Structures are given as C-alpha cells and as structure tokens.
Amino acid sequence: MNRVILIGRLARDPEIRYTQSGKAFCRFTIAVDRRFSRAAQQEGQQTADFIPVTCWEKLAEICGNNLTKGRRVGVEGRIQVRSYDGSDGQRKYATDVVADNVEFLDSKNAGGSSGGYDAPMDRSAAPAAGGAATDMMGPVIPDDDIPF
C-alpha cells in the first residue's frame, strides 16, 4: 500500500502551471519537523525534512490560489519515484508526494499561528466549510500541544 500523510508548513509559495493539454498542476514543498528524543529536543536539536508535493486539476488550482509560504497544511497522497537521464548522461531519480487531499490547517490571515482550518481540498469534491471535515484528518491540535 502506498499512502502517506504529512503535516507541515509550506517552505515557499506554490507554483501553478498547466500542461499543453490545459491540465493544471501545482508544486510546493512542505517542511515537516523530524522528531528527536526528549533529551535532544531540550538541547535545541531540531530539524525538518523538506518534501516536494505535486497536486493536479482542481486541487492544484485551489492550492495555487490559496496557499502561501508558512501556511500549515495536511497532505494525504502517495509517494511517486520518477527517473530520468540528466544532462551529464547519468540516471537521476526524483521522489515526491502526489497529493489526493490537502487540508489547510491554519487560517489564511494567521501567518503561521495555529487556528482552525479553512476547508479540506479533495479532487473529487468542492471545498467544504468547517464542520464534518474535521473527521478527515482528525481534530485540530494547537501548536503548543504538539511535541515536535
């Protein structure tokens, strides 16, 4: 089974582009904190993994129009590994997450502070408002309660 769920903050503004056939796709990178032992955390040791994310069609347009650097998001999707021949003739590999669902976990004007989320973003459904969407990724937990 190839499923991944990530929660992090956008490392930069998303880029939205269109294929030659007019299909929208959006790329962005999220910074996901990596957990360490409590002793390492107390010493101030903390790092993040920067994970590239790609989404397609309506979800791509929604993300491209609503996300900005620093926004906290939840991403659900699958890992994809691609290979290609580089300009030096060597085989290169690229790994990214292809998102099926993106949830905005802070308000648009929060600028990185915690709060409710705007709406779940799903390819098959239009954005929903608050309410029942909390069941998709669990309850909203304040940043102060997260141990990393």
Accessible surface in RSA format (square Angstrom, percent):
REM  Atomic radii and reference values for relative SASA: ProtOr
REM  Chains: A
REM  Algorithm: Lee & Richards
REM  Probe-radius: 1.40
REM  Slices: 20
REM RES _ NUM      All-atoms   Total-Side   Main-Chain    Non-polar    All polar
REM                ABS   REL    ABS   REL    ABS   REL    ABS   REL    ABS   REL
RES MET A   1   223.15 115.6 130.78  86.6  92.38 219.9 119.73 101.8 103.42 137.0
RES ASN A   2    76.97  53.1  61.44  59.4  15.53  37.4  36.11  86.9  40.86  39.5
RES ARG A   3   112.67  47.3  82.83  42.2  29.85  71.1  48.98  66.9  63.69  38.6
RES VAL A   4    25.07  16.5  21.14  19.1   3.93   9.5  25.07  21.8   0.00   0.0
RES ILE A   5   110.14  62.7  84.37  62.9  25.77  62.1  84.37  60.8  25.77  69.9
RES LEU A   6    24.46  13.6  21.11  15.1   3.34   8.4  24.46  17.2   0.00   0.0
RES ILE A   7    68.99  39.3  60.87  45.3   8.12  19.6  60.87  43.8   8.12  22.0
RES GLY A   8     7.66   9.4   0.00   N/A   7.66   9.4   7.66  21.0   0.00   0.0
RES ARG A   9    66.03  27.7  65.92  33.6   0.11   0.3  41.00  56.0  25.02  15.2
RES LEU A  10     4.34   2.4   0.00   0.0   4.34  10.9   0.00   0.0   4.34  11.7
RES ALA A  11    31.78  29.2  13.57  20.9  18.22  41.4  20.59  29.0  11.19  29.6
RES ARG A  12   113.32  47.6 113.01  57.6   0.30   0.7  50.54  69.1  62.78  38.0
RES ASP A  13    82.13  57.5  74.77  74.4   7.35  17.4  26.35  62.0  55.78  55.6
RES PRO A  14    20.02  14.6   2.10   1.9  17.92  65.1   2.10   1.7  17.92 111.4
RES GLU A  15    75.24  43.2  68.86  52.1   6.39  15.2  35.35  68.4  39.89  32.6
RES ILE A  16    58.16  33.1  37.89  28.2  20.27  48.9  37.89  27.3  20.27  55.0
RES ARG A  17   133.05  55.9 129.01  65.8   4.04   9.6  39.08  53.4  93.97  57.0
RES TYR A  18   123.99  57.9  96.58  54.9  27.41  71.3  73.09  54.9  50.90  62.7
RES THR A  19    45.54  32.4  32.60  33.1  12.94  30.8  39.59  53.2   5.95   9.0
RES GLN A  20   197.16 110.2 153.68 112.3  43.48 103.5  64.72 137.8 132.44 100.4
RES SER A  21   104.37  88.2  60.77  81.1  43.60 100.4  57.50 122.4  46.87  65.7
RES GLY A  22    50.23  61.9   0.00   N/A  50.23  61.9  29.41  80.7  20.82  46.6
RES LYS A  23    92.71  45.2  84.28  51.7   8.44  20.1  40.30  36.3  52.42  55.8
RES ALA A  24     4.04   3.7   1.66   2.6   2.38   5.4   1.66   2.3   2.38   6.3
RES PHE A  25    26.12  13.1  26.11  16.2   0.00   0.0  26.11  15.8   0.00   0.0
RES CYS A  26     0.00   0.0   0.00   0.0   0.00   0.0   0.00   0.0   0.00   0.0
RES ARG A  27   103.67  43.5 103.67  52.8   0.00   0.0  32.01  43.7  71.66  43.4
RES PHE A  28     1.31   0.7   0.00   0.0   1.31   3.4   0.09   0.1   1.22   3.5
RES THR A  29    15.48  11.0  15.48  15.7   0.00   0.0  10.32  13.9   5.16   7.8
RES ILE A  30     0.00   0.0   0.00   0.0   0.00   0.0   0.00   0.0   0.00   0.0
RES ALA A  31    23.84  21.9  18.52  28.6   5.32  12.1  18.52  26.1   5.32  14.1
RES VAL A  32    24.16  15.9  24.15  21.9   0.02   0.0  24.15  21.0   0.02   0.0
RES ASP A  33    57.95  40.6  45.95  45.7  11.99  28.4   1.40   3.3  56.55  56.4
RES ARG A  34   112.66  47.3 106.74  54.4   5.92  14.1  41.23  56.3  71.43  43.3
RES ARG A  35   156.93  65.9 136.21  69.4  20.72  49.3  54.65  74.7 102.29  62.0
RES PHE A  36    61.97  31.0  41.51  25.7  20.47  53.3  49.13  29.8  12.84  36.7
RES SER A  37    74.59  63.0  55.13  73.6  19.46  44.8  55.06 117.3  19.52  27.4
RES ARG A  38   172.68  72.5 168.20  85.7   4.48  10.7  68.89  94.1 103.80  62.9
RES ALA A  39    64.09  58.9  56.84  87.7   7.24  16.5  59.67  84.0   4.41  11.7
RES ALA A  40    15.09  13.9  12.21  18.8   2.88   6.6  14.52  20.4   0.57   1.5
RES GLN A  41    52.24  29.2  36.26  26.5  15.98  38.0  18.66  39.7  33.58  25.5
RES GLN A  42   154.69  86.5 116.12  84.9  38.57  91.8  46.30  98.5 108.39  82.2
RES GLU A  43   145.56  83.6 106.75  80.8  38.81  92.4  45.92  88.8  99.64  81.4
RES GLY A  44    62.17  76.7   0.00   N/A  62.17  76.7  36.18  99.3  25.99  58.2
RES GLN A  45    91.74  51.3  82.92  60.6   8.82  21.0  33.54  71.4  58.19  44.1
RES GLN A  46   108.40  60.6  78.74  57.5  29.65  70.6  23.04  49.0  85.36  64.7
RES THR A  47    53.51  38.1  44.23  44.8   9.29  22.1  27.40  36.8  26.11  39.5
RES ALA A  48    27.22  25.0  14.16  21.9  13.06  29.7  14.16  19.9  13.06  34.6
RES ASP A  49    52.34  36.7  49.00  48.8   3.34   7.9  16.10  37.9  36.24  36.1
RES PHE A  50   130.66  65.4 105.00  65.0  25.66  66.8 105.00  63.7  25.66  73.5
RES ILE A  51    39.32  22.4  39.03  29.1   0.28   0.7  39.32  28.3   0.00   0.0
RES PRO A  52    59.79  43.6  59.79  54.5   0.00   0.0  59.79  49.4   0.00   0.0
RES VAL A  53     1.04   0.7   0.00   0.0   1.04   2.5   0.00   0.0   1.04   2.8
RES THR A  54     9.08   6.5   9.08   9.2   0.00   0.0   6.69   9.0   2.39   3.6
RES CYS A  55     0.00   0.0   0.00   0.0   0.00   0.0   0.00   0.0   0.00   0.0
RES TRP A  56    69.74  28.0  69.74  33.8   0.00   0.0  60.48  32.2   9.27  15.0
RES GLU A  57    80.47  46.2  75.13  56.8   5.34  12.7  25.65  49.6  54.82  44.8
RES LYS A  58   111.58  54.4 107.08  65.7   4.50  10.7  61.54  55.4  50.04  53.3
RES LEU A  59     0.18   0.1   0.01   0.0   0.17   0.4   0.15   0.1   0.03   0.1
RES ALA A  60     0.00   0.0   0.00   0.0   0.00   0.0   0.00   0.0   0.00   0.0
RES GLU A  61    56.08  32.2  56.02  42.4   0.06   0.1  10.81  20.9  45.27  37.0
RES ILE A  62    14.84   8.4  13.06   9.7   1.78   4.3  14.84  10.7   0.00   0.0
RES CYS A  63     0.00   0.0   0.00   0.0   0.00   0.0   0.00   0.0   0.00   0.0
RES GLY A  64    20.94  25.8   0.00   N/A  20.94  25.8   0.19   0.5  20.75  46.5
RES ASN A  65   110.84  76.4  83.52  80.7  27.32  65.8  24.13  58.1  86.72  83.8
RES ASN A  66    43.58  30.1  42.51  41.1   1.07   2.6   4.26  10.2  39.32  38.0
RES LEU A  67     5.03   2.8   0.00   0.0   5.03  12.6   0.00   0.0   5.03  13.5
RES THR A  68    69.32  49.3  69.32  70.3   0.00   0.0  55.46  74.5  13.86  21.0
RES LYS A  69   142.00  69.3 122.51  75.2  19.49  46.4  65.84  59.3  76.16  81.1
RES GLY A  70    24.95  30.8   0.00   N/A  24.95  30.8  24.91  68.4   0.05   0.1
RES ARG A  71     4.53   1.9   3.67   1.9   0.86   2.0   3.55   4.9   0.97   0.6
RES ARG A  72    20.28   8.5  20.28  10.3   0.00   0.0   2.02   2.8  18.26  11.1
RES VAL A  73     0.00   0.0   0.00   0.0   0.00   0.0   0.00   0.0   0.00   0.0
RES GLY A  74     0.52   0.6   0.00   N/A   0.52   0.6   0.00   0.0   0.52   1.2
RES VAL A  75     0.03   0.0   0.01   0.0   0.02   0.0   0.01   0.0   0.02   0.0
RES GLU A  76    43.70  25.1  43.55  32.9   0.16   0.4   2.12   4.1  41.58  33.9
RES GLY A  77     0.00   0.0   0.00   N/A   0.00   0.0   0.00   0.0   0.00   0.0
RES ARG A  78    95.63  40.2  95.63  48.7   0.00   0.0  29.40  40.2  66.23  40.1
RES ILE A  79    77.27  44.0  71.05  52.9   6.22  15.0  71.05  51.2   6.22  16.9
RES GLN A  80    51.18  28.6  47.50  34.7   3.69   8.8  17.85  38.0  33.33  25.3
RES VAL A  81    94.91  62.5  64.94  58.8  29.97  72.2  64.94  56.4  29.97  81.3
RES ARG A  82   100.28  42.1  94.54  48.2   5.74  13.7  47.71  65.2  52.57  31.9
RES SER A  83    55.95  47.3  29.35  39.2  26.60  61.3   4.13   8.8  51.83  72.6
RES TYR A  84   107.59  50.2 102.14  58.1   5.46  14.2  73.55  55.3  34.04  42.0
RES ASP A  85    95.96  67.2  70.56  70.2  25.40  60.1  23.63  55.6  72.33  72.1
RES GLY A  86    12.86  15.9   0.00   N/A  12.86  15.9   5.94  16.3   6.92  15.5
RES SER A  87   133.83 113.1  81.58 108.9  52.25 120.4  60.11 128.0  73.72 103.3
RES ASP A  88    93.25  65.3  57.77  57.5  35.48  83.9  47.66 112.2  45.59  45.5
RES GLY A  89    60.51  74.6   0.00   N/A  60.51  74.6  32.54  89.3  27.97  62.6
RES GLN A  90   114.23  63.9 112.30  82.1   1.93   4.6  25.12  53.5  89.10  67.6
RES ARG A  91   129.85  54.5 107.00  54.5  22.85  54.4  31.71  43.3  98.14  59.5
RES LYS A  92    81.86  39.9  77.85  47.8   4.01   9.6  39.65  35.7  42.21  45.0
RES TYR A  93   154.50  72.1 122.08  69.5  32.43  84.4  86.58  65.1  67.92  83.7
RES ALA A  94    27.04  24.9  21.00  32.4   6.04  13.7  27.04  38.1   0.00   0.0
RES THR A  95    74.67  53.1  59.33  60.1  15.34  36.6  41.20  55.3  33.47  50.6
RES ASP A  96    10.04   7.0   8.54   8.5   1.50   3.5   3.90   9.2   6.14   6.1
RES VAL A  97     5.11   3.4   5.11   4.6   0.00   0.0   5.11   4.4   0.00   0.0
RES VAL A  98     4.74   3.1   4.74   4.3   0.00   0.0   4.74   4.1   0.00   0.0
RES ALA A  99     0.00   0.0   0.00   0.0   0.00   0.0   0.00   0.0   0.00   0.0
RES ASP A 100    45.21  31.7  44.11  43.9   1.10   2.6  21.49  50.6  23.71  23.6
RES ASN A 101     8.76   6.0   8.04   7.8   0.72   1.7   6.20  14.9   2.55   2.5
RES VAL A 102     0.00   0.0   0.00   0.0   0.00   0.0   0.00   0.0   0.00   0.0
RES GLU A 103     1.40   0.8   1.36   1.0   0.03   0.1   0.15   0.3   1.25   1.0
RES PHE A 104     3.51   1.8   3.51   2.2   0.00   0.0   3.51   2.1   0.00   0.0
RES LEU A 105    13.81   7.7  13.81   9.9   0.00   0.0  13.81   9.7   0.00   0.0
RES ASP A 106     0.00   0.0   0.00   0.0   0.00   0.0   0.00   0.0   0.00   0.0
RES SER A 107    47.96  40.5  47.88  63.9   0.08   0.2  34.86  74.2  13.11  18.4
RES LYS A 108   113.69  55.5  98.63  60.5  15.06  35.9  65.91  59.3  47.78  50.9
RES ASN A 109   148.09 102.1 114.53 110.7  33.57  80.8  36.83  88.6 111.27 107.5
RES ALA A 110    26.69  24.5   3.56   5.5  23.13  52.6  12.33  17.4  14.36  38.0
RES GLY A 111    74.88  92.3   0.00   N/A  74.88  92.3  42.17 115.7  32.71  73.3
RES GLY A 112    21.61  26.7   0.00   N/A  21.61  26.7  12.42  34.1   9.19  20.6
RES SER A 113    62.57  52.9  52.98  70.7   9.59  22.1  48.93 104.2  13.65  19.1
RES SER A 114    46.37  39.2  26.18  34.9  20.19  46.5   1.59   3.4  44.78  62.7
RES GLY A 115    27.88  34.4   0.00   N/A  27.88  34.4  27.35  75.1   0.53   1.2
RES GLY A 116    48.76  60.1   0.00   N/A  48.76  60.1  32.61  89.5  16.15  36.2
RES TYR A 117    24.92  11.6   7.14   4.1  17.78  46.3   7.76   5.8  17.16  21.2
RES ASP A 118    57.08  40.0  39.68  39.5  17.40  41.1  24.37  57.3  32.72  32.6
RES ALA A 119     8.48   7.8   8.48  13.1   0.00   0.0   8.48  11.9   0.00   0.0
RES PRO A 120    10.41   7.6   8.76   8.0   1.66   6.0   8.76   7.2   1.66  10.3
RES MET A 121     6.60   3.4   6.16   4.1   0.45   1.1   6.60   5.6   0.00   0.0
RES ASP A 122    36.30  25.4  35.23  35.1   1.07   2.5   4.50  10.6  31.80  31.7
RES ARG A 123    96.19  40.4  74.28  37.9  21.91  52.2  27.96  38.2  68.23  41.4
RES SER A 124   103.63  87.6  62.72  83.7  40.91  94.2  55.49 118.2  48.14  67.4
RES ALA A 125    53.90  49.6  42.81  66.1  11.09  25.2  51.69  72.8   2.21   5.9
RES ALA A 126    78.69  72.3  58.13  89.7  20.55  46.8  61.17  86.1  17.52  46.4
RES PRO A 127    66.03  48.1  42.96  39.2  23.06  83.8  43.09  35.6  22.94 142.6
RES ALA A 128    50.45  46.4  41.62  64.2   8.83  20.1  49.80  70.1   0.65   1.7
RES ALA A 129    96.73  88.9  69.72 107.6  27.01  61.4  73.51 103.5  23.22  61.5
RES GLY A 130    32.06  39.5   0.00   N/A  32.06  39.5  28.09  77.1   3.97   8.9
RES GLY A 131    61.32  75.6   0.00   N/A  61.32  75.6  42.73 117.3  18.59  41.6
RES ALA A 132    89.52  82.3  66.70 102.9  22.82  51.9  75.33 106.1  14.19  37.6
RES ALA A 133     6.46   5.9   0.73   1.1   5.73  13.0   5.05   7.1   1.41   3.7
RES THR A 134    52.72  37.5  50.21  50.9   2.51   6.0  34.19  45.9  18.53  28.0
RES ASP A 135   125.29  87.8  95.54  95.1  29.76  70.4  35.70  84.0  89.59  89.3
RES MET A 136    93.86  48.6  62.71  41.5  31.15  74.2  65.48  55.7  28.38  37.6
RES MET A 137    40.33  20.9   8.50   5.6  31.83  75.8  14.73  12.5  25.59  33.9
RES GLY A 138    29.11  35.9   0.00   N/A  29.11  35.9  21.93  60.2   7.19  16.1
RES PRO A 139   108.76  79.3  92.84  84.6  15.92  57.9  96.50  79.7  12.25  76.2
RES VAL A 140    59.17  38.9  31.68  28.7  27.48  66.2  36.54  31.7  22.63  61.4
RES ILE A 141    82.55  47.0  79.01  58.9   3.54   8.5  79.46  57.2   3.09   8.4
RES PRO A 142    67.48  49.2  65.66  59.9   1.82   6.6  67.48  55.7   0.00   0.0
RES ASP A 143    49.59  34.7  38.88  38.7  10.71  25.3  28.71  67.6  20.88  20.8
RES ASP A 144   140.72  98.6 106.48 106.0  34.24  81.0  34.88  82.1 105.84 105.6
RES ASP A 145    98.10  68.7  69.13  68.8  28.97  68.5  21.43  50.4  76.67  76.5
RES ILE A 146    36.15  20.6  24.82  18.5  11.33  27.3  25.66  18.5  10.49  28.5
RES PRO A 147    67.24  49.0  46.97  42.8  20.28  73.7  62.07  51.2   5.17  32.2
RES PHE A 148    66.28  33.2  40.54  25.1  25.73  67.0  45.07  27.3  21.21  60.7
END  Absolute sums over single chains surface
CHAIN  1 A     8836.7       6681.1       2155.6       4598.1       4238.6
END  Absolute sums over all chains
TOTAL          8836.7       6681.1       2155.6       4598.1       4238.6
